[in-house]
């Protein structure tokens, strides 16, 4: 009878495998549960049980898109009204657009590391605060053209 240490590769092969951190795989289950893939159809998102969710998401995306593109079109005018030169305001508007692309990728990579609901709430409050400060009336600088 062979001992457990005797393997085709020598008596210490099992010990070496344990030292390297190899894990022993459990035996396969006798009756594995197999879930057959199911094809979905576009019309299913309009089924009565999910129609409220579909309408809510469509509405949310419409307002998000209108808000994003509305802000993008409005920010240069707002910056000019706050005393920036037209070229500076267009530079800042372009920077906002360009920085948004890598920002979205970075956020996608790190979003699952922390509780999303807290970060979404904190960032929504931060963005709303910045928007309120940016849109609040302020005295234009003396270098801005007069409204007359």
N, C-alpha and C positions, 0 to 999 in steps of 0.2 A: 504494500500500500504506500502510495506517494504522500508526502506531507504537502501542506498548502503552500509551502515555500518553493516547491519544485515546479518550475515552469519550463517550457521549452527554451526560454532565454536565460535560464540560470536561476539559482536560488534567491537572488535579491531583486528580481524583476518586479514582483508584486510590491515590495517595499519601496523600490524606486518610483513606481507609479503613484503610490500613496504620498511620497515626499514631494513629488511634482504637483500635487493637488488634483490629480485625475479623479473624477467622480465615478462611482459605480452606478451604472444605469439600472433603474428598477426593471424588473421583468414586465413585458407587455401585458396589458390587461387581456383577459380571456375574451371579453365581448366589448370591443371598442365601440363607442357611439360615433356613428358617421352621420354628419348632417349634409344632406344633399344640397348643392347650390340651387338657388331659386332665382329665376330671371325676374327682374322688376320691369314695370311698364310706366311710362310717363304719366298715364292717366291715373295711376294710383295716388299721386300727390293731391288729386282732386276728389278722392273718396270722402264720403261724409265724415268718417271718423278722424281724418287728418286735415280736412279743409280749413278749419279755424287756424291751425298752425301754419298752413301754407299761406293763407291770406295775411297773417301777422308778419311772416318773414318777407313776403313780397312788399308789404307796406314799409317795413323797417328798411329794407334795401333801397326802396325808392327815395325815402327821406334821407338816408345816409348819402346816397349818390347826389341828390339835389344839394344837400348841405356841403358836401365836399367840393363839388364843382362850382357852386355858388360862392363859397368862400374863396376859392382859387381865382375866380374872375373878379371878385370885389376887393381883395387885399391890396393890389397896387393903388387903387383909388383911395382906399382908407389911409395907406401910408403917405400918399401925397397930401391928403387933408391934414395929416399929423406933422407935416413939415419936411418930409423927405423929398428929395428931387425925384423926378420921374424915373431917371435911370437907376437910382438907388432902390426905389420901390420895386422896379421890375427885377433887379438883381436879387433882392430879398425874396420875392415871390418865386423866382426860379430856384433859389436855394431851398425853399420850403418843399417844392415839388421834387427836386433831385434827392434831398436827404430822406424823403419819405420812402423811396424805393429800398435802400439798404435797411432802413428802419423797420420796414415790414418783414424783411427776411430775418433780421435779428430777433424781432419779437416772436416770429414763428418758431425759431430755434429754441428760445428760452421759455416759451409760454407754458410748457408742461412741467417745468421744474418747480414752480410754486403754485399756490392756489390761485387759479385764474380769477375767481369771483372777486377776491380782494383787490387784485391789481387792476382789474377792469374798473371797479368802483373808484379806486384812488386816481387812476389816470383820467377817468371821465370828469371827476371833480377838478383835477388840475387843468385839463383842457378847457373846461367851462370857465374857470377862473381866469386863465390866460385870455380867452376870448372876450370876457367881460372887460378886462383891463385894456385889451387892445382896442375894443370898440368904444370905450368910455370917452366922453368929450375931454379934450385937453386943449390948451392954448397952443396954436401953431407957432413954430419958431419964426423969427423975424425974416429969415431967408426965403420963406414960402411966398408965392405970388399972392397978391391980394385978390379977394373975391369980387372987387368992383370992376 
